[in-house]
Amino acid sequence: MIESILVTLLPVLFLTILISSGEKFRHRNIDMDGEPPIDRTLFYLSKYSIILVWVAMSIRSWGVILPVEVTQELKWLSLFLWISGFVPLFIARFGLGDSFRIGSPKEATNLRVDGLFRLSRNPMYVGVYSTLLASCLYACNPLIFLVSIFIVVVHHKIVLAEEQYLRKEFGDEYLQYCNRVRRYL
């Protein structure tokens, strides 16, 4: 029961924070929904697919989807990856503050290179990838695996496009940052 509550609570809390942040941003005339840096359809399909994979993980934790029984070791590894994925998601989201955008910003933002961004240029993507891997291992479902692969491929394209934007926007400061900090880990 505690496992199911934890598995369900983390994405619900994260999505609640995203939605409430969007409302707070709108009240301050900041558009949290930036421009998709790649094809709009692929961009949003991949973003919403993350939610579907998270929902599948949650449903599986409540015992609803039972295609394959996983070992306790695999379940514990999945839970570790799940929690390890949401930790950087929360920390990086709060670390970005007003610079957070879903897509490329429409207005000026700050380049964040502190906090988790000293360890990874994309800690939120690392967190998402960890939750996807956790879902794949926990659910042992080929559809979840295929959707997760799709998400990772599209999100890597998003990262590459965002890097182009950041190079243009922040120039040498961003290039120096890239020389110090790796893309993912």
Secondary structure as GFF3:
##gff-version 3
##sequence-region A 1 185
A	DSSP	alpha_helix	2	27	.	.	.	ID=ss1
A	DSSP	alpha_helix	40	61	.	.	.	ID=ss2
A	DSSP	alpha_helix	72	96	.	.	.	ID=ss3
A	DSSP	three_ten_helix	97	99	.	.	.	ID=ss4
A	DSSP	three_ten_helix	115	118	.	.	.	ID=ss5
A	DSSP	alpha_helix	123	139	.	.	.	ID=ss6
A	DSSP	alpha_helix	142	180	.	.	.	ID=ss7
###
